[in-house]
């Protein structure tokens, strides 16, 4: 039997579906869950940003993956993503859920920079695991937002709420940095795996036959989201996945340029560029020289 697909386009619609009273704020809501509440299974597509803290075992499906949460685990979801809620999601859960509509942060500094919080694109198995003190900090900000939403809506409400929300997200980014550091051995393995996959892709001639590999190619083969993979590489290599691929292309192109065998066009095609001008622009952006200038200057100095 096909499962229901539920569309949530507003905070009000969310409250209706969950059987709550009308929200006190049209653009943001905080739900404090406790054992005993139930929710029917449904595939949910939401236009809202969602931040969820769970501190006891419950299951969520995210895409094709399932993750059973332990204490102090936070997940972040951006608008347009699909979640599948199991029937027992709230029945075994204690924690909080924050939902806010993009209109809340529109025309604010947070709205302009929301894409910098990459964890909204992470998958559920890449969730943030909190220490007791970290959980306390995030929950304090949730309580401040909840108090602001319940007690007043005035000319200052949006600025106050958005400011607190931005602090919560900044702390979350700090805690993710801590998590990356504590998982450094695993992250080094991921970076090595990425490098092996990239080398193989090149040596197999797939740059020429298929084109420059997208980050999604490596994310799928490392069982990570593109955003999480890129952030792991940034921690380990000092650059994200896309920049790492570009740096690899330029490094290998330098070797070919100094061989004086292949033409610039042939080298561009070898790295999957149908238009050599695109290759030249990438090369110059990384070296300050066009491929022709690099070949001439480096060849003369040898």
Number of C-alpha atoms within 10 A of each C-alpha: 3 5 9 12 14 15 16 19 15 19 22 19 14 19 16 14 13 11 10 11 9 13 18 15 16 15 19 24 23 20 15 15 18 15 14 11 13 17 15 14 15 16 18 17 17 23 21 24 18 20 18 18 27 24 18 17 16 20 20 19 17 17 12 6 10 14 16 12 21 13 18 20 19 23 21 23 22 22 18 15 16 19 19 22 19 18 15 18 21 22 17 18 24 22 20 19 18 19 21 23 21 17 13 17 22 12 9 15 12 18 15 11 11 17 12 10 16 16 24 20 19 21 22 24 18 17 18 23 20 21 12 10 9 16 19 13 13 19 16 13 18 22 13 14 22 18 12 17 21 13 9 12 12 7 8 9 15 17 13 14 22 18 17 17 20 19 14 18 20 13 15 22 17 13 18 18 16 14 15 18 15 11 12 15 10 13 19 16 12 19 21 14 15 21 16 12 16 19 12 12 16 19 10 11 14 16 20 19 12 11 15 18 17 12 18 15 12 21 18 12 11 16 12 18 21 24 20 20 24 24 21 25 22 16 17 19 14 12 16 20 26 15 14 20 19 15 16 15 21 22 14 13 20 17 11 17 20 17 11 12 10 13 13 20 15 14 21 23 18 21 24 20 19 14 11 17 14 11 25 19 14 19 22 15 12 13 13 12 16 18 25 12 12 18 20 14 13 12 13 8 7 6
